Amino acid sequence: MAARGRKSAASTEIVIASNVEVINRPQPPRELTAEQGAEWRAVVDRMPADWFPRETHAMLTQYCRHVIVARRVAQLIQKAEKAEAFDVDGYDKLLKMQEREGRAISSLATRMRITQQATVRAESARKPGQITAPWEDYGEDD
């Protein structure tokens, strides 16, 4: 049952904790293009606020650059595949560029621990031998 009458000032007072530390997410450096900056924000916003300390910013900058270059190379590959006159040598160069960008992205992502492999908790990533098949535990009491 709700209380009747006016609420006291003490009951409506907001307590502000003075020992709460605010951690701001890093902003993209000015040297990045708008597209690279958008990639920076997308990566930073997916991770905890304190995931990227100052010493990782150069690596994250390079990661964002490589991601955008990889997108452009993928667009060039699609364009080459649709062209009437197929240039095998040019296509091969584009595929090599794509592989090189993919390796760079993978390496940087692994080092910054932003890959799925790096963020999966060990308890939830059980090996196949540790998982009981449904027919093996049928009828057992838990």
Backbone torsions as a table, in degrees:
resi	resn	phi	psi	omega
1	MET	NA	134.6	-176.8
2	ALA	-76.9	149.5	178.7
3	ALA	-75.0	146.0	-179.8
4	ARG	-92.0	157.3	173.5
5	GLY	87.9	-174.1	-178.8
6	ARG	-72.5	149.6	175.9
7	LYS	-83.9	143.4	179.2
8	SER	-72.7	157.9	178.4
9	ALA	-61.8	-35.7	-179.5
10	ALA	-65.7	-35.2	-178.5
11	SER	-75.0	-21.5	179.4
12	THR	-100.1	-1.2	-178.5
13	GLU	-71.3	137.9	178.2
14	ILE	-96.7	127.8	178.6
15	VAL	-91.7	125.3	179.6
16	ILE	-103.8	121.5	178.9
17	ALA	-78.7	127.7	-177.6
18	SER	-89.9	-10.9	-176.7
19	ASN	-101.3	15.8	178.3
20	VAL	-84.4	124.6	179.8
21	GLU	-93.2	126.7	178.1
22	VAL	-93.2	125.7	178.9
23	ILE	-110.1	114.9	179.3
24	ASN	-86.8	142.8	176.5
25	ARG	-75.6	143.1	-179.4
26	PRO	-68.6	140.2	177.2
27	GLN	-88.1	152.4	179.8
28	PRO	-65.2	144.0	177.9
29	PRO	-65.2	154.4	-178.4
30	ARG	-66.0	-22.5	-178.1
31	GLU	-71.9	-13.6	178.9
32	LEU	-81.3	148.2	174.5
33	THR	-72.6	172.7	179.4
34	ALA	-61.5	-41.2	179.9
35	GLU	-66.7	-41.2	177.6
36	GLN	-67.4	-38.2	177.2
37	GLY	-63.8	-37.1	177.1
38	ALA	-65.1	-38.3	176.6
39	GLU	-64.9	-42.5	176.9
40	TRP	-54.6	-51.9	-177.7
41	ARG	-62.2	-39.8	179.8
42	ALA	-62.2	-41.4	-179.9
43	VAL	-70.5	-47.8	-177.0
44	VAL	-63.5	-38.6	-178.2
45	ASP	-71.1	-20.3	179.6
46	ARG	-83.2	-15.2	-176.1
47	MET	-108.8	165.1	175.6
48	PRO	-58.0	152.9	-173.8
49	ALA	-58.2	-31.0	-177.2
50	ASP	-97.8	15.2	-175.4
51	TRP	-69.5	-31.8	-174.9
52	PHE	-113.2	86.3	175.5
53	PRO	-69.2	169.2	-174.9
54	ARG	-52.3	-37.7	-176.1
55	GLU	-70.6	-10.5	177.8
56	THR	-97.7	-4.6	-174.2
57	HIS	-63.3	-37.8	178.9
58	ALA	-64.1	-40.3	179.2
59	MET	-66.8	-42.0	178.7
60	LEU	-66.1	-36.6	176.8
61	THR	-59.9	-48.5	179.3
62	GLN	-64.0	-39.0	177.8
63	TYR	-57.6	-47.3	-179.1
64	CYS	-63.2	-40.3	177.5
65	ARG	-61.9	-45.5	-179.1
66	HIS	-64.6	-37.7	179.2
67	VAL	-62.2	-44.2	-179.0
68	ILE	-68.3	-41.3	177.1
69	VAL	-62.3	-40.3	178.8
70	ALA	-61.9	-38.1	176.9
71	ARG	-63.7	-43.0	-179.8
72	ARG	-65.2	-41.4	178.1
73	VAL	-63.2	-40.6	178.1
74	ALA	-61.9	-39.0	176.9
75	GLN	-64.6	-40.9	178.3
76	LEU	-65.3	-36.6	177.6
77	ILE	-64.8	-44.3	178.1
78	GLN	-61.1	-41.4	179.0
79	LYS	-63.9	-42.2	179.7
80	ALA	-65.6	-35.9	180.0
81	GLU	-69.0	-27.9	-178.9
82	LYS	-91.7	-8.5	-177.1
83	ALA	-67.0	147.7	179.0
84	GLU	-67.8	-45.4	178.4
85	ALA	-96.8	106.0	-175.8
86	PHE	-82.2	120.4	179.9
87	ASP	-98.4	103.9	-175.7
88	VAL	-64.6	-42.9	-179.2
89	ASP	-65.2	-44.0	177.9
90	GLY	-63.9	-40.3	178.6
91	TYR	-63.8	-42.4	178.5
92	ASP	-61.9	-41.2	177.9
93	LYS	-62.7	-41.5	178.7
94	LEU	-63.9	-40.9	178.7
95	LEU	-64.5	-37.4	176.7
96	LYS	-66.7	-38.7	176.4
97	MET	-63.0	-42.1	179.7
98	GLN	-62.4	-42.6	178.7
99	GLU	-63.9	-42.9	-179.7
100	ARG	-62.2	-43.9	178.5
101	GLU	-65.5	-40.2	178.5
102	GLY	-61.4	-41.2	178.0
103	ARG	-64.9	-41.7	179.6
104	ALA	-64.1	-44.1	179.2
105	ILE	-61.7	-46.9	-179.5
106	SER	-61.3	-44.3	-179.3
107	SER	-63.0	-47.3	-179.4
108	LEU	-66.7	-41.9	179.9
109	ALA	-62.7	-39.8	178.7
110	THR	-65.2	-43.7	-179.1
111	ARG	-66.0	-32.6	178.5
112	MET	-87.8	-1.4	179.7
113	ARG	58.8	47.2	177.7
114	ILE	-114.1	7.2	176.6
115	THR	-81.9	161.9	177.6
116	GLN	-61.2	-38.3	179.3
117	GLN	-58.8	-39.1	-176.7
118	ALA	-78.3	-22.7	-175.1
119	THR	-101.8	-5.0	178.3
120	VAL	-76.1	132.5	179.4
121	ARG	-73.9	142.5	-176.2
122	ALA	-61.2	-36.0	-178.1
123	GLU	-66.3	-33.7	-176.8
124	SER	-86.3	-14.4	-179.5
125	ALA	-99.0	69.7	-178.3
126	ARG	-79.6	152.2	178.2
127	LYS	-78.5	154.5	-178.7
128	PRO	-54.5	-33.5	179.6
129	GLY	-68.7	-19.5	-179.0
130	GLN	-89.4	-11.1	-178.1
131	ILE	-92.4	126.7	180.0
132	THR	-84.8	129.8	177.7
133	ALA	-68.8	145.6	-177.1
134	PRO	-56.5	-35.5	-178.1
135	TRP	-76.7	-15.3	179.5
136	GLU	-83.4	-26.6	-179.2
137	ASP	-107.0	12.4	-179.4
138	TYR	-64.0	125.6	176.2
139	GLY	86.4	-6.4	178.5
140	GLU	-78.8	145.5	176.8
141	ASP	-83.5	139.2	179.8
142	ASP	-89.4	NA	NA
